[in-house]
């Protein structure tokens, strides 16, 4: 049974998801830290820690902890800390000392944290919420004493839901998927932490790159946290022989063009096919029990604990009932924990559980768990029954978005997070190109607008210069940004190379005969209408400020054929979109 536990600890960890850890032998060594009978534990205690950890960095505390029985190790003692710059941080964590780095005899706190997460995700160590500490499991003991560790690692990987999900997406041996395609079907769509870069935008950027360095930078640097998770997990499976690396030529519609390029991807192996069939359950093999942790249900956001609790309780309800359950019955169950939700939110959460790698059958009103899940604890923290205004805004919007993917709800997160401005720009352009039906392109970079949009019909075509701003407390349209937009408008009017050598305006085709400007953000503050008017009067070009929530609603109307791009133009001319620019949601 999935148990609810009371805890006084306010520390939360991001278990269940791993980046920057891929050495399977090192994973086994991390597990061996917790078993005093292993040669690795003895080597660590006798040589590695005395050599690598100074007295002032906790050497004696580590030795004392490793000599305790049973061995229970605190998170901080395992992972250590870091100094700036990281390259100069001392070795002050047990896992840091246990694994040799690429340039030093030890690793830093970030990779150490990921190795701990990995061992916990595979069920080799368990976590105690009240002590913030780990101990070895029976599975972990079996691993460190096994003569066939690879088999145990394969079984652990296929019991880890995201790895099982990736294997399932690749079950057809003819299919090759990139990390972006895998990430796009992994986890809880529509929220921060589960957002993948739009593949068409990546291909378009690579196609437009002027040299190989820029192309390689895009290949290596343009990935979200979820893209990194997908890549890391897929590479584990490659090392275990279940998948293999491959390449894939991709051609996609991007605005008014077809973009084509070759990306690295993954394909299932014959061995992987056999193991996946066995893990899925057949006449000879029992279905693998999925290793679940409460933390894997949300990774970012102000109310990630609330989301983790809600999704854990949904899974608990389905697991206990072991039959088809209506969304309404799940809502009633959540009410008993003071969580008030609507059926649309429950359905999205269950789709997220499926994308996480848990097998659930679902229709318009019901769901049934078809999987075996481990007994994991749900820590009940205080004050978790109140969701943030941002989540409340999403939940209010869900039932009204019937014609576009709820994945776009993640734009509400991105719009208030300036650290993810490039991803915000790409996802907004994806919305306008794919759902509105505009043509155009994401530009970004210096001396260019963030993007341009235009229509393409037999007559009356228009273009829009787009500036997208992710601000945590709303966008006030300062003077500098107004001047920047005025410069873009002037460049587009005069179209002289001496004004801007990159000549970005050439993206607009010749049949575009009128232009507008548009700012897109989470919300706008101050007298936006007055500021827009000051821009418009200089060159007699109208513009608008588009809150992202409004942009989503309009996209849904366009997909429902209740609005056209001509109607959208009419709204710009009549200042319809920035009237309620001070409206919620706000970011806490």
N, C-alpha and C positions, 0 to 999 in steps of 0.2 A: 504493500500500500504506500502511496505517496503521502508522506507525513508533513504536517505543519509543525514547526518548532518555534518557540518563543526565543527571542534573542535580544540582548541589551546592547550588543555591538552595533555601532553605526558605520563601521567600515564595510565597504562593498568592493568586490573585485570583478574584473571582466573575464570570467572563466568561459570556456567553451569555444573561444576563437583564438587563433594563433597566427602570428606573423614571424618571419625572420628566425625560424627554428626548423631545420630540416635534416639534421644528422641523427639517423636512427640509433647508431651506436651510442651517441651522447645521451639520447633519451633513456636508453637502458641504464647508463651510468648514473643518471639523475635518480632513477628509481632505486638503484643499488645503494645510494646514500643512506636510505632508510633501513637497510638490512645489515646489521653488524657482522653477520657471518660471511659476507661477500668480500672477496679480495679487493674490490674497488673501494669499499668503505674503509678497509684497513689502510690502503694506500693513501686515501684522502686524509685520514686522521694522522697517519705517521709522517707523511712527507709533503703532500700538496699544501695543506693549510699552514703548517709551520714555515714553509718556504715562501708562500705567496701572500699571506695575511700578516700584517704587522700587529704588534700588541695594541697600539692605539686604535686599530680598526676592528677590534673584536675577536682577536685570535682565540683567547681563552674561553670566551662565551661560546664560540663555535665548537671547540674541543669538548667543553662540558656538555653541550647539547647532544653531540654525537656519541658521548659516553653514557647518556641517560638511557634508562630502560623502562618502558618501551620508548623507541625513538619518536619523538613528536617535535617537529621543527616549525618555528614561527616564520610567517611569510617574510618579514623583514630580514630575519637572519639568513633565510635562503637566498633572497634576491639581492640584498644589499642596497646601496644607494649610488648616486653618481655626483660628480662635480662637473662644473663647466670650465673648460671644454671636456666632453666625455672622454676624450683620448687620454686625459690626465687623471681620471678617476681611479682611486686606489681599489684594490681587491678587498671588499668588505662583505661578501656574501658567500655562503657555502657553495651554491651552484656556480657562482662566478669562478671559484677556485677549482671546481670539479671539471670544467670544460676549457680546453685550450682555445684561445682566440686565434684569429688570422694573423694578427700582428703582435699580440702579447701572449703571455702564458696563461691568461685568464680572459674571460668574457666580461662584458659590462652588465649593468643591472637590467637593461631592457631585454637583451636576449635571454638572460637568466630567468626573468619573469615569464617569457614565452615558453621556455622549457618546462617550467613548473606548470603553466597552463596546459601544456601538451600532455604531460604525465597525468594530470587530473582529468583532462578530457577523454583520455583513453582508459580511464578507470584504474590506473596503477597506484594512485595515491588518493586519499580522501581528505576533505576539508572540514574543520570544525569552526562554525560561525562564531561561537562565543570566545574562542581562544585565538582565532585568526592563525591557525596552525594546521599542519598536514601530518598524516601518518600513512604507512604503506597498507595496501589492501591485500587480500589473499591472492588476487590476480597478479598484483605487483610482485609478491613473493615468488609465485610460480614463474614469472618472467625472468627474474634475476638468477634463478637456479636452473633454467631450462637449457637444454642442448639444442633446441630448435626455436630460438627467439623469433625468427622471421614468421613462423606460423602463428605465434601468439600476437605478434604485431599486426598481421593481416586481419585476424579475428577482431582485434581491438579497433582497427580502422573501420571495419564494416559494421561495428556496433556504435560507432561515432556518427550521429545523424548527418552532419554536413558531408562527410566523406561518402556515406551511403547514398546521399542525394546526388552527388557528383557522379558516382558510379552508375546510378539509375538513369541520369540524363545521357550517359554515354553507352547505354546497354546495347545499342545497335552498333556492330563493329564497322559499319560503313560511315558512321557519323564522326566528324571531327569538330570540336567546339573550342573556341578561344576562352581565355580567362574571363573576358567581358560577357560572353554568352552564358558561361556557367554562373557567374556572379548575378546576372540578371534574373536567374531563376532560383536564387539561394536566399533563404531568410525572409524577413518581414518587409515586403514592399511598402513603400510610402512613408518611410521614416528614416531619420538620420542613423547612420551606422549600417544601413542596408541599401546603399545607393551605389550603382555601378555607372561608370562613364558610358555615355551613349556611343555605341560601336560606330555608327555612321559618322559621328563627329570626329572620332579618332581616325578613321580611314580618310575623311576629307582633309584633316589637318596634315596627315602623312603625305597625302597626294599633293598638297600645296607646299610642302617643305622644300626650300630652295637648295638644301645640301644634305648630305648623309648624316652629318652631326645632328641637325635638327630632327631628322627622322628618327635617329637612335634615341635622342632625348625624349621624344614623344613615346616611343616604345617602352622606355625604361621608367620614365617619371610620371606619365599620365595614368594614374590608377588610384581608385578610391580605397578606403580601408577594406571594403568588401571584395574588391578586385584582388587585393593582396591576400585576403583569406582564401579566396578561390584558387589562386595560383599556388599558395603554400600547400594547401590540402592536395591539390592535383599532383604536385611534385612528390609528396609523400607516397602517393599511390603509384607513381612512376617507379620510385625506388623499391617499392614492394613487388614490382612486376605486374601490377594490376592494370596500369595504363601505360601508354608510351607517348613520347613527344612526337608531334607531327606538325605539318604546316597546312594552311588553308587559304585559298584565294577567296576573297570576299568582294562581292559587288553589291552595292546598296544605293538606293535612291536617297540623295541628300539635296533637298531643295529642288532646283531645276536641273540637276546633273546626276549622273551615275558615277559614284566613286568606287575605285577598285584598288586593292592592294593585297599583299600576302602577310598574314600574321601567324605567329606560333600558336599551336593548339594541342589538344590531347585526344587520344583515341584508345578505346578499350583493347586489351590483349585477350587472346584465347584463355589464358589463365584467369584473367579478370572476369571473363564471362562465366567461367565455372564457379568461381568464388561468389560472384553476385547471385547466381541461381541458388547456391546453397544457403547464402545469408538470407535470401528472400523466403526460404522455407519450401521444402518439397517432401516427397514421400519418405526420403531417407534422412533429411536434415531438418532439424528444428529451426525456426526463424530466429535470427540473432536478436537478443534483447538489446534495445537501444540504451546507451549510456547518456543520461540527461543530467544537466545541471541547471539550476534556477537561473543562473546568470546569463546563459546563452540566449535567453529570450529577448534581451535588449542590451545594447552596448553603449549608447550615447543618449544625451538629452537630459533635461532637468528632471523628468519624471520616469527615468528608466526603471526605478524600483517599482513604481506603480504598474508599468507595463509588464515587468517580470512577474509580479504577483498575479495579475489578471490572467496571463497566458499559462502560468503554472496551475492556477485553479481550474482553468478550462480543461487542461490535460488531465488533472486529477479527477474531475467530474466524468470525463469520457472513459477514463481507465476504470473507475469504480462501477460505472453503469454497464460497461461491456455490451452495449447494444446501441441501436440508433437513437440519437437524442436530438430534440428540436433545439433551435437556437433560443427560443423563448424559455425553455426549461433551463438552459445554461444561464440565461440572464437572471432567472429566479435564484439559481444557486449562488451567483455572484452577489446578489442583494444580501444574502446572509452574511457576507463579509463587508457590507456597506459599499460595494462597488456597483454603481448604477450605469448600465450599458444598454445599447440598442442592438438589435439583431444584426444590422449591417457591420457593426464593429466586431461582433463575435465571428461572423463569416470571414472577415478579413484576417482576423487572428488565426483562424483554423487554416486558411490558405497559407498563412505564414508558417504554421507548424508543418504543413505538408512540404513546403519549400525548404524547410529546415531538414527534412529527411525522415519525418515520422509519417507512417502510412495511415491515412484517414480517408474514408469514403465520404463524399460530401455532395449534396444537391442544394436546391434553392432554400430549403428550410431546415435540413437536418444534417447531422454528421455522426459517424461511427468510427471509433478507433479500431484499426485492423492490425495493430502492431503490439509488440511486447516492449514495455518500457521499464527501466529499473526503478527501484524505490529511492527516490531522491528527496531530500528535505526542502521544504519551502520555508525560509526564514520570515517570520512575521515581524517586520519593523513597525515602529509607531508612525502614525500620520501618513499612511500609504493609501488612504481611501480618497485622497484629493488629487485630481489630475491638474496639470498645468493648463493655462489658458490656450496654449498652442495645441495641446492634445484635444482639448475640448472643442476648439475650432475645427480640427480635423474630423472629429466624430460627428459634429453638426453638419459638416460638408459631405461626408460619405454617402448618405442616402440620396443626395442630390446629384452625385456624379454617376450617372447610369450608363454613360456612353464613352467614357475615357477610362483608362486604367487608373486604379487607385494608387499605383506607383507614383503618380504625379503629386500625391500629397506630400512627398518628401521635399517638394519645392518650398513648402512652408518652413521646414527646418533650415534648408540651405539659405533661404532669404534673410535669415537673422544670424547667419554665421559667416563673418567676413573672412575667416580662415579658409573657406571653401568657395571663394568667389569664382574661380575658373569653372568648377563643377556646376555652380549655380548658373553661370552664363550658358554653358552647354546644354543643361537640362531645360532652361527657358527656351532656347532656340529650338530644341527638339520639340517642345510643346507647340511652338508657332509653326514649325515646318510640317510636322506630322499630323497634328490635330486640327490646326486652323486651315492648313492647306496653302500657306504662303510659300513662296520660293525665297531663297536668300542664303545667308551664310553667317556662321560665327566667325568673327575676326579676332578681336582681342589684341593684346600686345600694345606697343607704344605707337602713338600717332595714328591710331585707327579707332573707329567706334567699336563697341563690343560686338555689334552685329548689324546686318542690314536685312530688310524684308521687302518683298515686292510681289505684286499680283501679276498674273499672265493670262489675259483674256484677249478677246478680239478688239476691245476698246476700253477706254477709261481706266488705265492701269495707274497704280500709285506705288510709291516706295516709302519705306520708313527707316530712319536712322535710329538705332536702338542703343540705349545705354542701360546696363543692368547693375544694380547696386545691392550688395548684401551687407546690411547694417544691423547690429544687435538691438538697437533701440529706435529703429525707424530712420528714414532718410529725409533730411531737411532741404536738400537741393541747394548746397552752398554756392557762393558766387563763382568759385573756381570751376565747379562742374557746369554751371550755366555758360561760362565763357568757353569751356571746352566744347559744349554742344554747338554753340554759335560758330566756333571755328570749323566744325565738321559741316555745318549747314553751308557756310561760305565756300568751303573747299568743293562741295558738291555742286554749288551754283557756278563757280568760276572754272573748275576743272583744269587747273594749271599745274603742271608737274613741279614748278618752282614753289608752289604752296605746300605740296606734300609729294615726295618722290615715290611713295608706294602706290599712289593713284587708286586708292581703295574704291572710289566711286565707279570704276569701270565694271564693277559687279552688276550695277543696275543696267538692264537692257535698254535699247533705244526707245522702245515703245512705252516706257514709263514717263508720264508727262506731268506728274505732280508729286509732291513730297511732304512728308510729315516727320516729326520726331517723337520719340517715346522713351520715357524712363520706366523701368520695371524694378520694384523692390518689394520687401515684405509689407511695409506700410510707409506712409509718408506723413510728415509732421510739419507744422507751420502753415503759412498761407501759400500752399502750393499753386493754387489757381493764379494768384498774382504773379508768382515767379515764372510760371509757364507763359503768362501773358507778356512778360518782359522779353522772353526769348522770341516769342511769335512775332512781336511787332517789328523787330529789327529787319527781318527779311520777308515778312508777311507769309510765314509758314506756321501752320498750327501744329500743336503737339499735345501730348497727354502724359499723365502719371498713372501707371497701371499697377495697383496693388496685386500681388500674386494670387490672392484668393479670388479676386475678380477675374483674373486671367484664366483661372481654372474653370470658373462657372461659364465664361464665354466659350471656352473650348468645348465644353459639354453641349452647349446650345448649338454650336456649329456642327458637331457630329450628329446631333439629333435633327439637323436641317431646319432648326428654328431660327437660325441666324446665318447671314452670308458675310463675305468679306466686304461687300458693299455696305451692309449694315454696320460693320465694324468701322469703316471709314466715316460713316455718318456720325457714329458715337464720338470719334476723335474731334470732328468739326464742332460738335455740340457740347464738348466738355462733360461727357456722361460718365467717364471712367474715374476721374479724380475727385468727384463730388464727395465721396465718403472716404477720402484718403486717410483720415485719422482713425478709422475704425479698427477694431481688434482684428487679428490677434496681436498681442504684444508678447515679447519674449521675456520670461522671468530672469 
